[in-house]
Amino acid sequence: MKSNSMLLEELYGHYGTMVYNLALNYVQNVEDAEEITQDVFLAVFDNLKNFQEQSSHKTWIYRIAINKSLDFIKHKNSKKRWFIFGAKADNEAVFARVSDFNHPGVLLEQEEAVKQIFEVINSLPENQKTAFLLAKLDGLSNPEIAAVMETTISAVESLLFRAKGTLKQKLEKNN
């Protein structure tokens, strides 16, 4: 039987890049994605003894990564609101860092266009955004997305259809 630390090391080897890429797709900032990845694997380690194998490790870790990413964004947005409504000048660095667009997979000359696309993706409702990111950027199939999101395949299809429609509409309006 493997120890928890050996299993965690194995899970990180298998899923570390996946978690990092997912977090990066949510926050578009390298440092923030690294922080989320650390948080995910701390949560995995803390909850490994409670994992009941009702899903695969991959699905379980995806769920944790999505939740940590969404929590990070909510926390970041609450910091922004706090800044706007009366933060002191020494917090400006936090505000500036939070709004950075820093995605290593984007060429410098494409950065503005990709930033605009991610702004539109980020404006989607949470469940549409999650389904879209898992399908289009992580390449998961609809059944895999349904397992990660704990929903039906038809619900995933509906989320993706609405997300694509909204994205098309907003991107056409921006051009």
N, C-alpha and C positions, 0 to 999 in steps of 0.2 A: 504494500500500500504506500502510495506517495505521500510525503508530508505536504502540508499546505503551502509552504514556501517553494517546494519543488514544482507543485502544480501551478502556483502563481507564475513562476518563471516560465513554465511551458505555455501557459495561457498568454502571457505577455509576448512571448516569441511568436505565437500564432496570430494574435489579435491586436498587438500594439500598434501596428501601422494602420490597421482598419479603424481603430478608435481615434487615433490622431487625425486621420483623413476626414472622418466623420465630424469631429470637433472643428477642424479647420473649415469644413464646408459650412458649419453653423456660424462660426465667429469671424472667419476671414482674417485671422491674426495669429501668427506663428506662436508667440509667447502665450497667448490665451489658450490655444489648442494644446500646447505642451502642459499647461496647468490643468486643463480639463482631463487630459490623458492620465496624469498623475492621480487626480481625484478619482477617476474611474477605477484604476487598479488598486487604489487604497480601499475603495468600496468593495471591489471584488474580493480582496484579501479579508476584509472585515466580515463579509457575508458568505465566504466559501463554505464554511461549516453548515450553513443553512440552505445551501443549494440542493434542491430536491430532484433535480434532473427531470422536471416536467417539460423542459425545453432543452435545446442544445446549449452548450457553453456560449457558442457564437450568438445565438438569439438573446440569451440572458445578458451578455456583455453589451450587445447593441442597445438593449433597453436601458441599461445603466448609463451608457454613453449619451444616448439621446436625452435622458432625464438630466444628467449633469450639464450637458450643453444648454438645454433650455433654462435650467436653474441659473447658470452663469449669465445668460442673456438677460434674464429677469433682474438679477442682482445688478448687472451693469446698467440696465435701464433705470433702475431706482437710484443709482449713483448719479446718473445724468440729470434726473429730475431734481435731486437734492442740490446738485451744482447750480442748475438754472435758478432755483428758488432760494438762493442765499448762501452758497458755500463760500468759503474764504478763498483768497487768491492762491494760497499754497496748494489747493486741490486742483488747480488748472492742469497740472501734469497728468493727473489721473483721468480727467475728462478728455484731454487730448489723446491719450493712449487708447482709451476705450473706443474712440471713433476711428482709429487708424484702419486702413485697408492694407493688409500685408499678407498676400497669398503667394507662396513661393512657386506655384505652378503657373503663374501668369507672367507673360513677358511684359517688360516695361511699356512697350508701345501699345499693348492691349489692355493695360491696367485700368484705364478710365472706362472703357466699354464693359469690361468684366465687372468692375465696381458697380456700374449702373445695373447690370443684370442681377447681381447679388442683392442690390437694394430692392429690386422688384421681388426677388425670391423671398427676401426677409420680410416683405410686407404681406406675404400670404398668411392665412390663418395657420396656427401651429401644426395641426394635423395634416393639412395640405402640404406645408413646407416639408414636414418630416417624410411623407410619402414620396414627394418629388425628389428630395435629396437622396433617399435610399434607392430610388429607381434610376435616376439619371446620373448621379455622381458616384454612387457606390455600386451600381449595376445589379442590385438585388431583383429577383423575380417577384411578381405579385404575391405568390404564396409565401415567399420568404418575408416580404414586407408585412403581410397579414400576421405572420407569427410574431414578428418583432413588435408590431403595433397592437397585438392582441385584438384583432378584428377579423372580419371576413374578407375574402378575396374580392367579392363584389364591392365592398366598402372601399377597398384600396383602389379598385378601378374607378370608382366614382370620385374619390379624392384626387387621383391623378388627372382625370378628365377636367375637373373644375380648376385644378392648379394650372394645367396647360392653357385653358381658356382665359383665365385671369392674367397669366403671364403674357400671353399673346396680345390681349387687349391693352395692358399697361405698357408693353414695349412698343406697340404701334403708336400709342398716344405720345410716347417720349420721342419718337422719330419724326 
